[in-house]
């Protein structure tokens, strides 16, 4: 079973995106017009409070005291992943984006990537709900998405994902967020082994908690999660160690960005005053160029 309630996590992430999207255009880092549709009545009520100009400073202050750094960091992390996706599409001719554990993510509909085929891999029940919600909107999104049902906590990629995904001309890009929340250690090994068999040109963007998140403010829930479900994988803030981990699967690290760096990138000097939620890294890797041994 998954290490956390992934449906709740998907809804909370949609809530963060909805809050960011509710801000004026000159303040927000991205815009997701679909996020609000996935919220429960309680979260919609809280979102309404965020939308009130006179109440926003108080509500934001309360949330910041309760969850220091979460909103700003989640927004900056989301924007960084968005930018990396668009960069890969433009620079590496990516024709297929596969989102693992997509939840209520709507990048297929909100990013300007019309020539790319999006594939979403997730629990069947959550996929069904997502499709129903989107179709019931006054203006449903028109982008076609391929949905592949898969229980990420119990099923293996080789048993579920079709071989067609591995065709070289797709230059496939995988998006895999919060890998520490979903997979037991052996399943992570299977997934990275699956990545290893993709042709050169395939790329991967993933977010994860650093190996020792307890050194950061607001990291206790993640620390308890990793202690209850120990994992031998060497997720580490040190780029050299993380590079070694990837090399075991014939993957090469292209970029590793910590929370301080991507908050500075999008918030500038304001990031110097931000605290908490510093344990989430964003990494991008690619399949190594295959060499023929003589």
C-alpha positions, -999 to +999 in steps of 0.1 A: +000+000+000+012+036-005+031+052+024+006+081+026-030+087+015-022+097-021-057+110-028-055+134+001-020+145-010-033+151-045-061+173-032-037+193-009-014+199-038-043+210-059-052+234-031-017+249-031-019+254-068-054+270-065-041+294-038-012+305-061-035+308-091-059+330-071-033+358-067-030+387-091-012+379-124+019+400-114+023+380-082+017+344-091+044+321-104+019+300-125-018+297-133-038+265-129-075+272-137-084+236-130-070+231-095-100+245-076-124+220-092-108+192-073-112+207-038-135+194-011-160+219+004-137+227+034-107+235+012-129+256-011-140+276+019-104+282+029-096+291-007-124+317-006-108+333+024-075+335+006-092+353-022-105+381+000-081+411-002-087+422+033-085+387+048-055+374+027-027+389+049-042+374+081-050+340+065-016+338+049+001+348+082-018+320+101-009+294+074+027+305+075+029+301+113+013+266+110+032+255+079+063+277+075+075+280+040+051+255+025+031+277+001+061+297-013+083+266-016+055+245-033+049+273-057+085+278-066+090+240-069+060+237-092+072+266-114+107+251-116+093+217-128+071+236-153+102+255-166+123+223-169+095+206-188+093+234-213+130+236-216+133+199-224+105+201-250+122+230-267+159+219-264+156+182-267+126+177-290+106+158-264+074+144-279+061+124-249+057+134-213+049+107-188+036+118-154+039+092-127+014+095-099-002+124-117-030+129-091-049+161-101-019+176-119-031+194-150+001+203-167-012+186-199-038+213-201-022+244-187+013+243-203+017+255-239+029+222-253+004+213-280+027+191-300+035+168-271+016+137-261+010+135-223+006+102-205-007+101-170+000+070-148-020+068-116-046+049-096-077+040-117-102+054-092-084+087-090-080+089-128-118+082-132-127+110-108-102+134-124-117+128-159-152+133-146-144+165-128-127+180-159-155+170-182-181+186-160-163+220-162-181+248-181-151+248-205-135+213-204-099+212-215-094+200-251-060+184-248-060+147-253-043+127-226-035+090-225-044+075-191-026+043-178-041+029-146-014+016-122-011+011-084+023+027-080+027+012-045+022-025-055+024-029-093+057-031-112+062-008-143+072-038-166+038-054-158+017-024-166+034+002-188+034-006-225+066-012-244+056+015-269+066+041-243+102+032-249+104+040-286+134+062-292+118+088-314+096+099-285+125+114-266+104+106-235+104+129-204+092+114-171+079+136-143+079+119-109+071+141-079+073+133-041+089+098-047+095+095-010+058+095-002+046+067-025+071+039-030+087+014-007+124+009-014+121-022-036+096-005-058+118+025-063+146+001-074+123-015-099+112+019-113+148+032-117+156-002-133+128+005-157+142+039-165+175+023-172+161+005-202+150+036-220+170+047-250+194+076-248+176+109-250+150+100-224+150+124-195+136+124-159+125+152-135+117+142-100+113+157-066+122+140-033+130+146+004+166+148+013+180+118+032+180+136+066+151+161+064+149+164+102+176+191+102+151+214+086+122+233+101+088+217+095+104+184+084+091+162+112+062+146+093+086+135+065+112+124+090+087+101+107+076+088+073+112+079+063+119+064+097+088+042+096+096+031+061+134+029+059+149+031+024+183+021+013+184+044-016+210+072-012+189+103-016+212+129-004+216+167-007+252+162-018+252+162-057+281+138-059+264+112-038+231+116-057+251+113-089+266+080-077+231+067-070+219+075-105+250+061-121+241+027-107+211+028-131+230+042-161+215+076-155+234+109-154+225+138-132+221+170-152+207+193-125+200+192-088+183+222-072+176+226-035+147+247-020+170+277-012+182+279-048+148+277-065+131+300-040+159+325-047+154+320-085+117+330-084+114+352-053+147+371-054+156+388-022+123+379-006+136+343-004+162+354+022+134+358+048+117+324+040+120+296+065+110+260+066+102+234+039+138+233+027+140+196+024+125+192-011+150+188-039+143+189-077+165+168-099+168+162-136+186+132-151+190+115-185+199+081-198+236+079-205+248+076-240+251+039-248+286+029-258+295-002-278+323-022-262+349-037-285 
